[in-house]
Amino acid sequence: MNKYQITLVQESFSKIVPISSLAAKLFYNKLFELNPKLKPLFKQDITEQGTKLMKMLGIAVNNLNNLEMLIPMVYTLGERHIGYGVKEEHYDTVGEALIWTLEQALGKAFTPELKDAWLIAYTTLATVMIEAANKKLN
């Protein structure tokens, strides 16, 4: 990601923060619509899970320009997700639900350029998580 793309992601996420509970609800509704088999992976209250999701997204977004700190944290998160039953193919569904949620929440502000920046950010983080999971499993 270049600095401009990082700025785009960070500025757009700042618009999501005030509506984070709605965004989380939209995200999980879309995720379970895309793949209902994912619902049993979430054992705790989905509202609480949504709060955790938005907090983790905030940490990741705010540290996109500090990958030395972010990557190890995301790597550990990827290792933990194995215990939740997350499989590599689930990351595509999560990415699709995330991009859809951002598009709904940001409306016309979710330009193709912004979408590309978010796709790069998500793909970067998901790739680290997948690598961590695969290494732990092998």
N, CA and C atoms as a LAMMPS dump frame, in Angstrom:
ITEM: TIMESTEP
0
ITEM: NUMBER OF ATOMS
414
ITEM: BOX BOUNDS ff ff ff
-5.0000000000000000e+02 5.0000000000000000e+02
-5.0000000000000000e+02 5.0000000000000000e+02
-5.0000000000000000e+02 5.0000000000000000e+02
ITEM: ATOMS id mol type element x y z
1 1 1 N 0.841 -1.19 0
2 1 2 C 0 0 0
3 1 3 C 0.874 1.238 0
4 2 1 N 0.459 2.205 -0.751
5 2 2 C 1.199 3.459 -0.703
6 2 3 C 0.547 4.389 0.334
7 3 1 N 1.223 5.495 0.611
8 3 2 C 0.752 6.417 1.651
9 3 3 C -0.626 6.989 1.34
10 4 1 N -0.873 7.251 0.082
11 4 2 C -2.166 7.799 -0.304
12 4 3 C -3.287 6.797 -0.027
13 5 1 N -3.064 5.537 -0.365
14 5 2 C -4.064 4.501 -0.111
15 5 3 C -4.297 4.325 1.392
16 6 1 N -3.238 4.386 2.159
17 6 2 C -3.368 4.297 3.617
18 6 3 C -4.226 5.446 4.137
19 7 1 N -3.956 6.637 3.637
20 7 2 C -4.737 7.808 4.046
21 7 3 C -6.203 7.639 3.674
22 8 1 N -6.473 7.138 2.476
23 8 2 C -7.855 6.901 2.057
24 8 3 C -8.569 5.951 3.01
25 9 1 N -7.917 4.851 3.341
26 9 2 C -8.516 3.861 4.23
27 9 3 C -8.744 4.469 5.613
28 10 1 N -7.737 5.16 6.125
29 10 2 C -7.861 5.739 7.465
30 10 3 C -8.95 6.808 7.531
31 11 1 N -8.996 7.68 6.544
32 11 2 C -10.017 8.73 6.544
33 11 3 C -11.416 8.146 6.396
34 12 1 N -11.555 7.137 5.57
35 12 2 C -12.881 6.534 5.394
36 12 3 C -13.307 5.781 6.651
37 13 1 N -12.363 5.138 7.315
38 13 2 C -12.72 4.408 8.535
39 13 3 C -13.152 5.367 9.64
40 14 1 N -12.579 6.564 9.651
41 14 2 C -12.985 7.546 10.663
42 14 3 C -14.467 7.899 10.521
43 15 1 N -15.014 7.719 9.319
44 15 2 C -16.447 7.961 9.097
45 15 3 C -17.295 6.766 9.54
46 16 1 N -16.672 5.617 9.657
47 16 2 C -17.363 4.405 10.09
48 16 3 C -17.453 4.352 11.619
49 17 1 N -16.445 4.87 12.282
50 17 2 C -16.378 4.783 13.751
51 17 3 C -17.667 5.241 14.438
52 18 1 N -18.246 6.386 14.063
53 18 2 C -19.468 6.817 14.748
54 18 3 C -20.664 5.875 14.554
55 19 1 N -20.624 5.072 13.512
56 19 2 C -21.713 4.131 13.263
57 19 3 C -21.215 2.69 13.349
58 20 1 N -20.221 2.463 14.195
59 20 2 C -19.566 1.152 14.24
60 20 3 C -20.512 0.015 14.606
61 21 1 N -21.456 0.246 15.502
62 21 2 C -22.365 -0.85 15.855
63 21 3 C -23.267 -1.207 14.672
64 22 1 N -23.728 -0.213 13.931
65 22 2 C -24.523 -0.475 12.729
66 22 3 C -23.67 -1.17 11.671
67 23 1 N -22.453 -0.699 11.49
68 23 2 C -21.558 -1.307 10.501
69 23 3 C -21.293 -2.77 10.842
70 24 1 N -21.074 -3.055 12.117
71 24 2 C -20.835 -4.438 12.543
72 24 3 C -22.064 -5.302 12.278
73 25 1 N -23.231 -4.763 12.555
74 25 2 C -24.473 -5.506 12.308
75 25 3 C -24.639 -5.785 10.815
76 26 1 N -24.401 -4.783 9.99
77 26 2 C -24.466 -4.967 8.54
78 26 3 C -23.481 -6.046 8.089
79 27 1 N -22.264 -5.966 8.629
80 27 2 C -21.214 -6.914 8.26
81 27 3 C -21.635 -8.353 8.569
82 28 1 N -22.055 -8.601 9.808
83 28 2 C -22.394 -9.976 10.174
84 28 3 C -23.639 -10.475 9.455
85 29 1 N -24.611 -9.612 9.242
86 29 2 C -25.783 -10.021 8.468
87 29 3 C -25.377 -10.448 7.053
88 30 1 N -24.5 -9.661 6.44
89 30 2 C -24.041 -9.982 5.084
90 30 3 C -23.175 -11.244 5.088
91 31 1 N -22.299 -11.365 6.08
92 31 2 C -21.431 -12.535 6.178
93 31 3 C -22.257 -13.812 6.252
94 32 1 N -23.291 -13.821 7.103
95 32 2 C -24.108 -15.014 7.275
96 32 3 C -25.044 -15.243 6.087
97 33 1 N -25.369 -14.177 5.381
98 33 2 C -26.14 -14.319 4.142
99 33 3 C -25.278 -14.986 3.075
100 34 1 N -24.016 -14.564 2.986
101 34 2 C -23.092 -15.127 1.997
102 34 3 C -22.747 -16.582 2.303
103 35 1 N -22.597 -16.889 3.596
104 35 2 C -22.248 -18.25 3.996
105 35 3 C -22.845 -18.553 5.368
106 36 1 N -24.063 -19.085 5.394
107 36 2 C -24.72 -19.384 6.669
108 36 3 C -23.943 -20.375 7.541
109 37 1 N -23.071 -21.171 6.93
110 37 2 C -22.282 -22.147 7.696
111 37 3 C -21.271 -21.474 8.623
112 38 1 N -21.03 -20.178 8.442
113 38 2 C -20.083 -19.466 9.302
114 38 3 C -20.696 -19.081 10.649
115 39 1 N -22.003 -19.012 10.713
116 39 2 C -22.667 -18.55 11.936
117 39 3 C -22.268 -19.347 13.183
118 40 1 N -22.185 -20.681 13.119
119 40 2 C -21.803 -21.438 14.318
120 40 3 C -20.373 -21.176 14.815
121 41 1 N -19.538 -20.557 13.991
122 41 2 C -18.181 -20.237 14.432
123 41 3 C -18.175 -19.126 15.484
124 42 1 N -19.264 -18.398 15.572
125 42 2 C -19.361 -17.271 16.496
126 42 3 C -20.164 -17.7 17.711
127 43 1 N -19.445 -18.059 18.764
128 43 2 C -20.056 -18.63 19.965
129 43 3 C -20.634 -17.574 20.896
130 44 1 N -20.053 -16.395 20.902
131 44 2 C -20.502 -15.364 21.835
132 44 3 C -21.538 -14.45 21.195
133 45 1 N -22.074 -13.564 21.996
134 45 2 C -23.059 -12.597 21.544
135 45 3 C -22.513 -11.836 20.339
136 46 1 N -23.296 -11.775 19.285
137 46 2 C -22.83 -11.178 18.03
138 46 3 C -22.615 -9.668 18.161
139 47 1 N -23.349 -9.024 19.053
140 47 2 C -23.127 -7.594 19.278
141 47 3 C -21.762 -7.369 19.91
142 48 1 N -21.43 -8.22 20.879
143 48 2 C -20.106 -8.141 21.512
144 48 3 C -19.007 -8.455 20.494
145 49 1 N -19.256 -9.446 19.662
146 49 2 C -18.305 -9.799 18.611
147 49 3 C -18.112 -8.627 17.648
148 50 1 N -19.2 -7.935 17.336
149 50 2 C -19.12 -6.775 16.463
150 50 3 C -18.276 -5.663 17.053
151 51 1 N -18.394 -5.475 18.363
152 51 2 C -17.565 -4.479 19.051
153 51 3 C -16.095 -4.837 18.933
154 52 1 N -15.788 -6.115 19.134
155 52 2 C -14.396 -6.58 19.013
156 52 3 C -13.882 -6.416 17.58
157 53 1 N -14.737 -6.744 16.616
158 53 2 C -14.358 -6.598 15.211
159 53 3 C -14.001 -5.153 14.885
160 54 1 N -14.864 -4.243 15.289
161 54 2 C -14.625 -2.84 14.968
162 54 3 C -13.383 -2.306 15.692
163 55 1 N -13.163 -2.762 16.907
164 55 2 C -11.957 -2.353 17.636
165 55 3 C -10.701 -2.859 16.917
166 56 1 N -10.725 -4.124 16.511
167 56 2 C -9.568 -4.699 15.815
168 56 3 C -9.353 -4.022 14.465
169 57 1 N -10.434 -3.745 13.752
170 57 2 C -10.305 -3.029 12.483
171 57 3 C -9.686 -1.654 12.702
172 58 1 N -10.124 -0.979 13.757
173 58 2 C -9.577 0.334 14.076
174 58 3 C -8.085 0.278 14.347
175 59 1 N -7.668 -0.711 15.118
176 59 2 C -6.238 -0.869 15.407
177 59 3 C -5.463 -1.119 14.117
178 60 1 N -5.996 -2.013 13.287
179 60 2 C -5.315 -2.333 12.028
180 60 3 C -5.235 -1.117 11.116
181 61 1 N -6.355 -0.441 10.937
182 61 2 C -6.394 0.732 10.052
183 61 3 C -5.459 1.825 10.553
184 62 1 N -5.477 2.07 11.84
185 62 2 C -4.636 3.136 12.398
186 62 3 C -3.155 2.822 12.354
187 63 1 N -2.814 1.544 12.142
188 63 2 C -1.403 1.153 12.11
189 63 3 C -0.942 0.665 10.743
190 64 1 N -1.682 0.984 9.705
191 64 2 C -1.265 0.574 8.369
192 64 3 C 0.077 1.18 7.969
193 65 1 N 0.408 2.304 8.552
194 65 2 C 1.71 2.914 8.252
195 65 3 C 2.777 2.497 9.271
196 66 1 N 2.462 1.503 10.09
197 66 2 C 3.41 0.969 11.07
198 66 3 C 3.361 -0.558 10.992
199 67 1 N 3.721 -1.091 9.842
200 67 2 C 3.609 -2.532 9.613
201 67 3 C 4.498 -3.359 10.537
202 68 1 N 5.598 -2.771 11.004
203 68 2 C 6.485 -3.503 11.92
204 68 3 C 5.736 -3.895 13.194
205 69 1 N 4.806 -3.065 13.627
206 69 2 C 3.996 -3.357 14.802
207 69 3 C 2.765 -4.176 14.423
208 70 1 N 2.166 -3.86 13.302
209 70 2 C 0.896 -4.458 12.915
210 70 3 C 1.026 -5.92 12.49
211 71 1 N 2.001 -6.238 11.675
212 71 2 C 2.115 -7.583 11.111
213 71 3 C 2.217 -8.668 12.194
214 72 1 N 3.068 -8.525 13.217
215 72 2 C 3.107 -9.57 14.252
216 72 3 C 1.767 -9.744 14.977
217 73 1 N 1.062 -8.661 15.201
218 73 2 C -0.235 -8.729 15.856
219 73 3 C -1.243 -9.485 14.971
220 74 1 N -1.252 -9.177 13.694
221 74 2 C -2.162 -9.834 12.757
222 74 3 C -1.777 -11.31 12.599
223 75 1 N -0.49 -11.591 12.633
224 75 2 C 0 -12.967 12.542
225 75 3 C -0.551 -13.793 13.706
226 76 1 N -0.463 -13.247 14.901
227 76 2 C -0.977 -13.92 16.099
228 76 3 C -2.482 -14.114 15.991
229 77 1 N -3.165 -13.123 15.475
230 77 2 C -4.614 -13.22 15.275
231 77 3 C -4.942 -14.374 14.318
232 78 1 N -4.164 -14.51 13.272
233 78 2 C -4.354 -15.603 12.319
234 78 3 C -4.169 -16.962 12.968
235 79 1 N -3.177 -17.076 13.842
236 79 2 C -2.968 -18.329 14.564
237 79 3 C -4.163 -18.646 15.465
238 80 1 N -4.672 -17.626 16.149
239 80 2 C -5.822 -17.827 17.052
240 80 3 C -7.076 -18.245 16.303
241 81 1 N -7.235 -17.745 15.093
242 81 2 C -8.447 -18.042 14.328
243 81 3 C -8.573 -19.531 13.968
244 82 1 N -7.478 -20.261 13.99
245 82 2 C -7.545 -21.704 13.752
246 82 3 C -8.437 -22.347 14.809
247 83 1 N -8.246 -21.936 16.048
248 83 2 C -9.032 -22.485 17.152
249 83 3 C -10.514 -22.17 17.069
250 84 1 N -10.865 -21.153 16.309
251 84 2 C -12.279 -20.793 16.134
252 84 3 C -12.918 -21.564 14.984
253 85 1 N -12.1 -22.315 14.241
254 85 2 C -12.619 -23.078 13.11
255 85 3 C -12.55 -22.345 11.784
256 86 1 N -11.814 -21.247 11.736
257 86 2 C -11.697 -20.468 10.505
258 86 3 C -10.808 -21.21 9.513
259 87 1 N -11.283 -21.286 8.291
260 87 2 C -10.533 -21.922 7.216
261 87 3 C -10.122 -20.867 6.185
262 88 1 N -9.122 -21.211 5.392
263 88 2 C -8.582 -20.256 4.423
264 88 3 C -9.658 -19.677 3.506
265 89 1 N -10.59 -20.501 3.063
266 89 2 C -11.611 -20.023 2.132
267 89 3 C -12.58 -19.024 2.777
268 90 1 N -12.638 -18.989 4.087
269 90 2 C -13.526 -18.047 4.771
270 90 3 C -13.067 -16.601 4.609
271 91 1 N -11.781 -16.411 4.391
272 91 2 C -11.257 -15.048 4.278
273 91 3 C -11.831 -14.31 3.071
274 92 1 N -12.088 -15.021 1.989
275 92 2 C -12.703 -14.373 0.82
276 92 3 C -14.105 -13.88 1.151
277 93 1 N -14.86 -14.692 1.876
278 93 2 C -16.225 -14.322 2.247
279 93 3 C -16.208 -13.124 3.19
280 94 1 N -15.285 -13.143 4.149
281 94 2 C -15.15 -12.016 5.079
282 94 3 C -14.803 -10.749 4.305
283 95 1 N -13.887 -10.852 3.371
284 95 2 C -13.508 -9.696 2.558
285 95 3 C -14.684 -9.159 1.756
286 96 1 N -15.459 -10.052 1.19
287 96 2 C -16.635 -9.629 0.414
288 96 3 C -17.647 -8.916 1.317
289 97 1 N -17.869 -9.468 2.51
290 97 2 C -18.815 -8.847 3.453
291 97 3 C -18.29 -7.493 3.931
292 98 1 N -16.986 -7.397 4.143
293 98 2 C -16.405 -6.132 4.59
294 98 3 C -16.551 -5.05 3.526
295 99 1 N -16.196 -5.366 2.306
296 99 2 C -16.285 -4.381 1.229
297 99 3 C -17.741 -3.957 1.02
298 100 1 N -18.674 -4.907 1.056
299 100 2 C -20.091 -4.586 0.916
300 100 3 C -20.541 -3.65 2.047
301 101 1 N -20.105 -3.95 3.267
302 101 2 C -20.47 -3.125 4.429
303 101 3 C -19.954 -1.707 4.268
304 102 1 N -18.72 -1.571 3.856
305 102 2 C -18.145 -0.241 3.653
306 102 3 C -18.907 0.521 2.577
307 103 1 N -19.266 -0.173 1.529
308 103 2 C -20.025 0.463 0.446
309 103 3 C -21.383 0.956 0.956
310 104 1 N -22.048 0.14 1.764
311 104 2 C -23.349 0.538 2.315
312 104 3 C -23.2 1.732 3.256
313 105 1 N -22.187 1.665 4.117
314 105 2 C -22.008 2.695 5.138
315 105 3 C -21.525 4.026 4.572
316 106 1 N -20.693 3.962 3.547
317 106 2 C -20.096 5.188 3.009
318 106 3 C -20.831 5.74 1.789
319 107 1 N -21.683 4.938 1.197
320 107 2 C -22.462 5.407 0.058
321 107 3 C -21.592 5.88 -1.1
322 108 1 N -21.91 7.043 -1.646
323 108 2 C -21.193 7.579 -2.808
324 108 3 C -19.724 7.883 -2.513
325 109 1 N -19.39 8.037 -1.233
326 109 2 C -17.998 8.29 -0.858
327 109 3 C -17.123 7.048 -1.077
328 110 1 N -17.76 5.892 -1.25
329 110 2 C -17.008 4.654 -1.478
330 110 3 C -16.725 4.534 -2.975
331 111 1 N -15.741 5.291 -3.4
332 111 2 C -15.353 5.365 -4.808
333 111 3 C -14.571 4.114 -5.224
334 112 1 N -14.427 3.884 -6.521
335 112 2 C -13.589 2.761 -6.962
336 112 3 C -12.166 2.85 -6.41
337 113 1 N -11.64 4.049 -6.32
338 113 2 C -10.286 4.24 -5.777
339 113 3 C -10.23 3.817 -4.299
340 114 1 N -11.244 4.185 -3.543
341 114 2 C -11.309 3.815 -2.129
342 114 3 C -11.506 2.309 -1.986
343 115 1 N -12.339 1.749 -2.826
344 115 2 C -12.549 0.3 -2.801
345 115 3 C -11.232 -0.43 -3.047
346 116 1 N -10.471 0.017 -4.033
347 116 2 C -9.173 -0.603 -4.32
348 116 3 C -8.239 -0.512 -3.118
349 117 1 N -8.225 0.628 -2.453
350 117 2 C -7.365 0.803 -1.286
351 117 3 C -7.77 -0.164 -0.171
352 118 1 N -9.069 -0.299 0.078
353 118 2 C -9.553 -1.233 1.095
354 118 3 C -9.252 -2.676 0.704
355 119 1 N -9.392 -2.999 -0.575
356 119 2 C -9.078 -4.361 -1.017
357 119 3 C -7.606 -4.688 -0.787
358 120 1 N -6.743 -3.744 -1.057
359 120 2 C -5.312 -3.957 -0.822
360 120 3 C -5.053 -4.136 0.676
361 121 1 N -5.643 -3.277 1.487
362 121 2 C -5.444 -3.376 2.941
363 121 3 C -5.946 -4.719 3.457
364 122 1 N -7.161 -5.091 3.077
365 122 2 C -7.724 -6.351 3.561
366 122 3 C -6.902 -7.543 3.069
367 123 1 N -6.559 -7.543 1.799
368 123 2 C -5.794 -8.655 1.231
369 123 3 C -4.448 -8.801 1.927
370 124 1 N -3.806 -7.691 2.216
371 124 2 C -2.522 -7.725 2.922
372 124 3 C -2.675 -8.385 4.285
373 125 1 N -3.663 -7.953 5.049
374 125 2 C -3.854 -8.484 6.398
375 125 3 C -4.335 -9.931 6.359
376 126 1 N -5.255 -10.241 5.474
377 126 2 C -5.757 -11.611 5.368
378 126 3 C -4.646 -12.567 4.951
379 127 1 N -3.77 -12.127 4.063
380 127 2 C -2.657 -12.967 3.63
381 127 3 C -1.751 -13.317 4.804
382 128 1 N -1.48 -12.351 5.662
383 128 2 C -0.656 -12.609 6.851
384 128 3 C -1.358 -13.615 7.764
385 129 1 N -2.666 -13.439 7.97
386 129 2 C -3.411 -14.349 8.833
387 129 3 C -3.436 -15.764 8.26
388 130 1 N -3.611 -15.889 6.968
389 130 2 C -3.627 -17.19 6.313
390 130 3 C -2.265 -17.856 6.418
391 131 1 N -1.205 -17.087 6.193
392 131 2 C 0.148 -17.631 6.316
393 131 3 C 0.397 -18.14 7.724
394 132 1 N -0.033 -17.383 8.721
395 132 2 C 0.151 -17.777 10.115
396 132 3 C -0.594 -19.08 10.401
397 133 1 N -1.829 -19.171 9.937
398 133 2 C -2.631 -20.372 10.164
399 133 3 C -1.995 -21.575 9.475
400 134 1 N -1.592 -21.4 8.227
401 134 2 C -0.978 -22.513 7.49
402 134 3 C 0.312 -22.973 8.147
403 135 1 N 1.11 -22.051 8.624
404 135 2 C 2.372 -22.42 9.273
405 135 3 C 2.102 -23.175 10.568
406 136 1 N 1.101 -22.749 11.306
407 136 2 C 0.776 -23.41 12.57
408 136 3 C 0.211 -24.814 12.322
409 137 1 N -0.545 -24.979 11.253
410 137 2 C -1.146 -26.273 10.949
411 137 3 C -0.125 -27.272 10.387
412 138 1 N 0.942 -26.756 9.799
413 138 2 C 1.959 -27.652 9.173
414 138 3 C 3.159 -27.877 10.04
